[in-house]
């Protein structure tokens, strides 16, 4: 098992009810596995928001097939609107 830290921002944090989560994932986990674990933990409203979010690992955008290393920090970023 690998432990990762997930930081949630803006609407993602609101939907999850938290700004940070610690997850235990398989040693060979990818970003898609982390998304699945978050959907299971935080429910349907969060899953809807998550489907529109970008994921960053240690400051770099990561698609669902990118491996997640033990101790990685993942940021969940919903789309932002400017004005």
Legacy VTK file of the C-alpha trace (Angstrom):
# vtk DataFile Version 3.0
C-alpha trace
ASCII
DATASET POLYDATA
POINTS 83 float
0.000 0.000 0.000
1.019 3.577 -0.678
-0.223 6.642 1.182
-0.902 9.781 -0.824
-2.123 13.223 0.163
-4.962 14.738 -1.833
-5.614 18.478 -1.640
-9.012 19.650 -2.822
-9.706 23.182 -4.012
-12.764 25.404 -4.543
-15.884 23.450 -5.601
-14.124 20.102 -5.131
-13.429 20.932 -1.472
-17.007 22.136 -0.996
-18.469 18.942 -2.487
-16.167 16.694 -0.436
-16.570 18.664 2.780
-12.811 18.815 3.279
-9.746 20.490 1.826
-7.378 17.561 2.335
-7.539 13.787 2.466
-5.042 11.018 3.036
-5.606 7.860 0.999
-4.045 4.415 1.066
-3.783 3.067 -2.485
-2.129 0.036 -4.050
1.610 0.325 -4.641
1.003 0.299 -8.413
-1.881 2.817 -8.318
-2.539 5.337 -11.055
-4.445 8.635 -10.913
-7.634 6.865 -12.046
-7.450 4.642 -8.946
-7.206 7.713 -6.709
-10.209 9.269 -8.480
-12.193 6.047 -7.905
-11.296 5.978 -4.205
-12.318 9.625 -3.830
-15.661 9.019 -5.587
-16.369 6.105 -3.261
-15.417 8.083 -0.160
-17.249 11.325 -0.958
-20.342 10.279 -2.932
-22.318 11.269 -6.009
-22.212 15.073 -5.704
-18.439 14.989 -5.363
-18.137 12.483 -8.241
-19.961 14.935 -10.511
-17.541 17.736 -9.611
-14.532 15.412 -9.861
-15.449 14.473 -13.429
-14.671 18.067 -14.462
-11.490 18.462 -12.406
-7.846 18.384 -13.397
-5.352 16.464 -11.288
-1.847 17.668 -10.588
0.864 15.493 -9.026
3.652 17.406 -7.362
2.796 20.435 -9.527
2.387 18.670 -12.900
-0.856 17.840 -14.705
-1.549 14.115 -14.614
-3.983 12.029 -16.678
-5.728 8.961 -15.225
-3.024 6.544 -16.419
-0.136 8.312 -14.637
1.411 6.278 -11.779
1.093 7.657 -8.251
4.199 7.271 -6.094
4.108 6.733 -2.339
4.037 10.084 -0.596
2.866 11.974 -3.676
0.768 15.121 -3.274
-2.201 15.288 -5.628
-4.144 18.509 -6.185
-7.732 18.306 -7.400
-8.497 21.484 -9.342
-11.956 22.278 -10.671
-12.239 24.535 -13.714
-11.822 28.172 -12.779
-13.703 31.090 -14.261
-12.203 34.537 -14.354
-13.877 37.855 -14.486
LINES 1 84
83 0 1 2 3 4 5 6 7 8 9 10 11 12 13 14 15 16 17 18 19 20 21 22 23 24 25 26 27 28 29 30 31 32 33 34 35 36 37 38 39 40 41 42 43 44 45 46 47 48 49 50 51 52 53 54 55 56 57 58 59 60 61 62 63 64 65 66 67 68 69 70 71 72 73 74 75 76 77 78 79 80 81 82
